[in-house]
């Protein structure tokens, strides 16, 4: 899978934080929402996590290099 290969290469080189760490950070930021999906963009090094809280969908963009939240939509 290309996304997973890009993540592995980034983690090995020290440029990208591991998926498990990023998932934990995103889950902390999303509060009581349930994670329903994720994507990684190797071009930007960003993880995008998709959460659901009730009938609302929340997209959370995280910088894979720093672990910081870059933006969100929904609530």
N, C-alpha and C positions, 0 to 999 in steps of 0.2 A: 504494500500500500504506500503510495507516494507521500501522504501526510506523515505517516509513522516513520518512514525512512528519513524524511526531512527533520523530524523532531529528534530522532536518534542521532543523526549527524550533528545537529545543533547542540545537543546535550554533550556529546563526546568532545566537541570543540570548545565547550564552555560558554557558548554564545546564547544558548537557550536553556531555560529552566525546565526540569522534567514535567511531563504531563500531570503526574500524581500531585506534585507540589502546586502546580497552577490550578488544578481542580479543587484542591483543598482551600486555596486562597479565594477562588471564585465562590465556593460554597459558603465560606464565611461572610463574604460580601452580600450574597443573595438572601441571607437570613433563612427563613423557614420555607423558601421555595424549593421545589424538586427539580433537580437537573434532568433534562430530557435529551440533551445532545451537546455536541461540541465539534469544532472545526479548528484547523490550524492553517495559517497562511504563511508558507515558507518565504514568500517575497518580502513580507513586512515583519515576520517573526511574531505575529499576533495570534493569540488564542481567542476564539469566540465561543462562549458558553451560552446555552439556551436553557432557561428555567421556566417552570410553570408554577404559578401561585393562583389557585382557584381557576378562574377563566382567563387570567392574564398571562401573557408570555413576556418574559424578560430576556433581552439579549445583553450579555456582559462581555465587553472587549477588554482583554488583558494583554499587556506588553510581555511577551515571553522572555525578554532580556532582563527586565527589571522586576517583573512580578506585579507591577502597578496596574490599577484599573485605568483604562484609557477612555472608556465611555460606556454608556448603557442606554437602552431604549426599552420602553414598556414599564410596567409596574403593576 
